[in-house]
């Protein structure tokens, strides 16, 4: 997919399961086997108790809008305006992402509105998790 002009993430051994999941249309998170803490981004130990007993699981893909900024000065490859959002996943962690399938205006950005994950195929190896308002919810 050579027409994708935005920068792409470079998976590491720690993040590869996350990117394998997004490629398959699944949002993967890690959970500590000792204290049950769910976290993002990926790392080889629990940020809560430092245990190395961590596992990957498929998250629900549901979230709520926690915070956002609307960027009106687009760098190369981006089209302004676009929303840079922090979403709070149903499982607890927060994730930085973009909001899609809605107006990129302050009026459409309702804090705490329900969102669902959607995946944008950026290359043969990378699909990016983005979020959109849940169908039927006005924004």
Backbone torsions as a table, in degrees:
resi	resn	phi	psi	omega
1	UNK	NA	77.5	-174.4
2	UNK	-74.9	-7.7	-178.6
3	UNK	-85.6	-3.3	178.1
4	UNK	-81.7	115.5	-172.5
5	UNK	-101.7	-10.2	-177.7
6	UNK	-77.9	154.9	176.9
7	UNK	-61.0	144.3	179.3
8	UNK	-111.7	146.1	175.7
9	UNK	-66.9	153.8	175.8
10	UNK	-110.9	104.4	-179.1
11	UNK	-58.7	145.4	174.7
12	UNK	-114.6	171.4	176.6
13	UNK	-56.5	-33.7	-180.0
14	UNK	-73.1	-32.7	-175.7
15	UNK	-98.8	-8.9	-176.2
16	UNK	-54.7	-41.9	177.5
17	UNK	-60.6	-34.1	176.3
18	UNK	-62.4	-48.7	-178.1
19	UNK	-70.1	-32.2	173.4
20	UNK	-63.2	-38.9	178.0
21	UNK	-65.1	-46.7	-179.2
22	UNK	-63.2	-36.3	177.2
23	UNK	-61.3	-33.1	179.7
24	UNK	-89.6	3.5	-180.0
25	UNK	79.6	28.5	179.4
26	UNK	-127.8	140.7	175.7
27	UNK	-94.9	113.6	-177.3
28	UNK	-101.7	137.4	175.4
29	UNK	-128.5	168.3	176.1
30	UNK	-108.3	147.8	177.3
31	UNK	-133.1	137.3	177.9
32	UNK	-76.1	132.0	178.1
33	UNK	-77.4	-15.1	179.8
34	UNK	-95.1	-49.2	-176.2
35	UNK	-108.6	-3.8	176.5
36	UNK	71.2	12.5	178.9
37	UNK	-68.9	131.7	176.0
38	UNK	-101.0	134.8	-175.3
39	UNK	-145.7	161.5	175.2
40	UNK	-154.2	139.1	5.6
41	UNK	-79.2	172.2	-176.7
42	UNK	-65.5	145.1	172.9
43	UNK	-159.8	160.9	-173.6
44	UNK	-80.1	2.4	-179.8
45	UNK	-143.9	157.9	179.6
46	UNK	-73.6	127.5	178.5
47	UNK	-72.5	-10.8	-179.7
48	UNK	-90.0	-46.6	-175.4
49	UNK	-123.5	-0.3	178.6
50	UNK	71.4	9.1	177.5
51	UNK	-66.1	146.2	175.1
52	UNK	-97.1	4.8	178.5
53	UNK	-87.4	80.2	-177.2
54	UNK	-121.6	146.8	-179.5
55	UNK	-131.0	155.7	174.4
56	UNK	-93.7	146.2	173.0
57	UNK	-146.7	161.3	179.1
58	UNK	-86.7	121.2	180.0
59	UNK	-78.8	167.2	-178.2
60	UNK	-69.0	-28.2	-175.2
61	UNK	85.6	3.2	178.8
62	UNK	-98.2	145.5	-178.0
63	UNK	-155.3	176.0	173.9
64	UNK	-131.8	147.3	179.0
65	UNK	-70.1	119.3	-178.9
66	UNK	-95.5	-44.4	-178.5
67	UNK	-160.6	163.1	179.2
68	UNK	-161.3	164.2	168.6
69	UNK	-141.1	144.5	176.8
70	UNK	-103.3	117.9	-179.3
71	UNK	-88.5	123.9	-180.0
72	UNK	-106.5	-1.7	179.3
73	UNK	-121.3	94.3	-172.2
74	UNK	-81.3	131.9	171.8
75	UNK	-74.6	171.0	-179.8
76	UNK	-53.1	134.6	178.9
77	UNK	93.2	-14.2	-179.4
78	UNK	-105.9	155.0	176.4
79	UNK	-119.1	120.9	-178.1
80	UNK	-86.8	153.7	-7.7
81	UNK	-81.1	156.1	174.1
82	UNK	-145.6	149.9	-176.1
83	UNK	-91.8	129.0	168.3
84	UNK	-104.4	118.7	-171.8
85	UNK	-122.2	153.6	165.5
86	UNK	-110.7	122.3	178.3
87	UNK	-111.9	147.1	175.6
88	UNK	-102.3	113.8	-178.2
89	UNK	-68.8	150.9	179.5
90	UNK	-54.6	-30.8	-178.5
91	UNK	-80.3	-8.4	175.2
92	UNK	122.7	-47.5	-176.7
93	UNK	-66.4	159.1	173.4
94	UNK	-105.1	149.8	-176.2
95	UNK	-139.7	137.6	173.5
96	UNK	-86.1	138.0	-173.7
97	UNK	-160.9	-170.2	172.2
98	UNK	-118.1	150.9	173.8
99	UNK	-99.7	137.7	-178.3
100	UNK	-129.3	171.4	176.2
101	UNK	58.3	33.5	174.6
102	UNK	-156.1	160.1	177.3
103	UNK	-59.7	139.4	-179.8
104	UNK	-93.3	60.0	-175.8
105	UNK	-131.2	157.6	177.5
106	UNK	-60.3	-33.7	-179.3
107	UNK	-64.2	-30.2	-179.0
108	UNK	-85.7	-16.9	-177.0
109	UNK	-91.6	96.9	-178.6
110	UNK	-103.4	113.3	-179.6
111	UNK	-56.3	139.1	179.9
112	UNK	75.8	6.4	178.7
113	UNK	-68.1	145.0	-179.7
114	UNK	-72.0	138.2	-178.2
115	UNK	-129.6	161.5	173.5
116	UNK	-135.7	151.1	-177.2
117	UNK	-76.3	147.0	172.1
118	UNK	-138.8	148.8	-175.4
119	UNK	-113.7	129.7	177.6
120	UNK	-103.2	116.6	178.6
121	UNK	-73.9	114.5	-178.6
122	UNK	-99.1	-28.5	178.5
123	UNK	-156.9	-179.0	178.4
124	UNK	-65.3	-23.8	-176.6
125	UNK	-107.7	-19.3	-173.4
126	UNK	-122.1	125.4	167.7
127	UNK	-120.0	132.1	-174.6
128	UNK	-96.7	131.9	175.6
129	UNK	-78.3	123.1	175.5
130	UNK	-127.0	166.0	-176.7
131	UNK	-125.0	149.1	178.7
132	UNK	-135.7	156.2	177.4
133	UNK	-59.8	144.1	177.2
134	UNK	-65.7	136.4	-179.4
135	UNK	-53.9	137.4	178.1
136	UNK	90.7	-9.0	178.3
137	UNK	-97.2	124.1	-178.8
138	UNK	-73.4	140.7	174.7
139	UNK	-134.4	NA	NA
